[in-house]
Amino acid sequence: MMPYIIKFWKYRELLYQLVIRDLRVKYRRSVLGYAWSLLNPLLMMAVISIVFSYMFRFEIDNYPMYLLTGLILYNFFNEATTLSMSSIINGGSLIRKVSLPKYIFPLSRTVSSFINLLFSLVAIIIMFAITWTPISWTIIFFPLPLIYLFIFALGAGMILSVLSVYYRDIMHLYGVILTAWMYLTPIFYPAHILPELPRALMKFNPLFHYIAVFREVVLYGQVPTLRSNLVCLAFSITSLLVGLYVFKKAQDKFVLYL
Amino acid sequence: MEEYAVIVDNITMKFNLSTEKVDSLKEHFVKFLKRQNSNEDFYALKNISFKIPKGEPFAIIGGNGSGKSTLLKLISGIYKPTEGAITVNGSIAPLIELGAGFDPDLTARENVYLNGAVLGYSRRFMEQSFKDIIDFAELWEFVDVPVKNYSSGMYARLGFAIATIVKPEILIVDEILSVGDVSFQKKCEQKMNDLLSRGMTLILVSHDIEQVKKMCSKAIWLNRGMLIEYGDVDTVCSRYMQNS
């Protein structure tokens, strides 16, 4: 364990540089820059709330906030895993010429997406002000679901980055999977409208749990139960362990396929 | 202290040409349907063993496609050998090509920090060394110009300056000195001699037999993945010259 930590510490500067570069690239040549992290979910929320207020109506109090909390978490997962997936391929020119810890590529992508997530939390604060939603003290627990989600996304990103090296067309397939996943997660509809079977299957959807805990602490003033914390943690740890295992097994061979 | 900087123990490096071409699910599926067997093995290196003593300038010579670059990538840890083992004692400047970690859109200043990070050096260390690096590369005029606008010589100068700033225990130099002009080549040779006198191990890959003879004391000669000759630089070089 110790050698891994020493090596990670040695390369912390690289992680920092890669994250900075990701953030710069994302907002290069855009006038509003980081404001996009905040505007994007707000505009998405506006569009979807209008659509769903007129076309389908769900019995949800404070629908814009319900939507926004779900969207922001889903957007992070979407961005982090999509960027991580291509991270090894994009880092190919370095990996082929320099010996360095390769997990740093998916890790940096997940971290930079997480920083975007933190920016977009400002959108939630703005909506609190606009909608006069009362803020409960339980909001102090908000980092918990975010950390769980970060670990989960990191593990998933590592698995995807390995897969995409061997099977390039995963990239196209994953876009479809993500869309399906979005519709299968109660982001813009309440979980209780689902028929029985999908609702039972919802237990196995990690995003459902993370978003539910996040809404509990931010919107509903509830302290998440030990049980739901453990469920979230179990998904996260499993994802990370599988990710690390797959990555470790594959990393020596990457270089031959890049 | 160990006697040897690098011990290469009976290594073989095998590439599978056919599977490494396939990189999509579709192709895997088609191959599965056709029941193709992939047996296009290619041995880039076969049963190579040698030792590089500490503090000695060592040369690897051989024609194109002889496995020199593969061997360097194995020593610097980019590849893992199919068989055999490599032991490296000491810190290695893990650079195969100068400027390998450069981002063409960034300026020299930004690239110095990025490249330092790629090599695992701390920011504080790079800040302290920044002046020395640009001094050595003689690039003060162009320090805020994106490196994509650099000439290949300037590129190599910056790369060499960064790679040698740390005083690595093992330095691998792959054909780079051919890029710079004569005065910079001299400067590089001087720098390498300087580092050698401090006990650094140099591994030089070159086609330039004169340079190899001048700089190195031991050499190996590779041909088509086989080790042909291993020993004193003059003997190896003269046999290489006779046979090519």
HADDOCK unambig.tbl for C-alpha pairs under 7 A between the chains (distance, minus, plus):
assign (segid A and resid 10 and name CA) (segid B and resid 120 and name CA) 5.50 0.50 0.50
assign (segid A and resid 10 and name CA) (segid B and resid 121 and name CA) 6.94 0.50 0.50
assign (segid A and resid 11 and name CA) (segid B and resid 117 and name CA) 6.66 0.50 0.50
assign (segid A and resid 11 and name CA) (segid B and resid 120 and name CA) 5.02 0.50 0.50
assign (segid A and resid 13 and name CA) (segid B and resid 117 and name CA) 5.34 0.50 0.50
assign (segid A and resid 13 and name CA) (segid B and resid 122 and name CA) 6.17 0.50 0.50
assign (segid A and resid 13 and name CA) (segid B and resid 123 and name CA) 6.62 0.50 0.50
assign (segid A and resid 14 and name CA) (segid B and resid 117 and name CA) 4.41 0.50 0.50
assign (segid A and resid 14 and name CA) (segid B and resid 118 and name CA) 5.71 0.50 0.50
assign (segid A and resid 17 and name CA) (segid B and resid 114 and name CA) 6.39 0.50 0.50
assign (segid A and resid 94 and name CA) (segid B and resid 100 and name CA) 6.43 0.50 0.50
assign (segid A and resid 94 and name CA) (segid B and resid 101 and name CA) 5.72 0.50 0.50
assign (segid A and resid 96 and name CA) (segid B and resid 78 and name CA) 6.78 0.50 0.50
assign (segid A and resid 97 and name CA) (segid B and resid 95 and name CA) 6.46 0.50 0.50
assign (segid A and resid 97 and name CA) (segid B and resid 96 and name CA) 5.41 0.50 0.50
assign (segid A and resid 97 and name CA) (segid B and resid 97 and name CA) 6.60 0.50 0.50
assign (segid A and resid 97 and name CA) (segid B and resid 100 and name CA) 6.13 0.50 0.50
assign (segid A and resid 98 and name CA) (segid B and resid 78 and name CA) 6.45 0.50 0.50
assign (segid A and resid 98 and name CA) (segid B and resid 94 and name CA) 5.55 0.50 0.50
assign (segid A and resid 98 and name CA) (segid B and resid 95 and name CA) 5.45 0.50 0.50
assign (segid A and resid 98 and name CA) (segid B and resid 96 and name CA) 6.58 0.50 0.50
assign (segid A and resid 99 and name CA) (segid B and resid 76 and name CA) 6.62 0.50 0.50
assign (segid A and resid 99 and name CA) (segid B and resid 77 and name CA) 5.68 0.50 0.50
assign (segid A and resid 99 and name CA) (segid B and resid 78 and name CA) 4.93 0.50 0.50
assign (segid A and resid 99 and name CA) (segid B and resid 94 and name CA) 5.86 0.50 0.50
assign (segid A and resid 166 and name CA) (segid B and resid 23 and name CA) 5.16 0.50 0.50
assign (segid A and resid 166 and name CA) (segid B and resid 24 and name CA) 6.72 0.50 0.50
assign (segid A and resid 167 and name CA) (segid B and resid 23 and name CA) 4.90 0.50 0.50
assign (segid A and resid 167 and name CA) (segid B and resid 24 and name CA) 4.05 0.50 0.50
assign (segid A and resid 167 and name CA) (segid B and resid 25 and name CA) 5.27 0.50 0.50
assign (segid A and resid 168 and name CA) (segid B and resid 23 and name CA) 5.79 0.50 0.50
assign (segid A and resid 168 and name CA) (segid B and resid 24 and name CA) 4.97 0.50 0.50
assign (segid A and resid 169 and name CA) (segid B and resid 24 and name CA) 5.44 0.50 0.50
assign (segid A and resid 169 and name CA) (segid B and resid 25 and name CA) 6.32 0.50 0.50
assign (segid A and resid 252 and name CA) (segid B and resid 79 and name CA) 6.87 0.50 0.50
assign (segid A and resid 252 and name CA) (segid B and resid 80 and name CA) 6.40 0.50 0.50
assign (segid A and resid 256 and name CA) (segid B and resid 20 and name CA) 6.91 0.50 0.50
assign (segid A and resid 257 and name CA) (segid B and resid 20 and name CA) 5.84 0.50 0.50
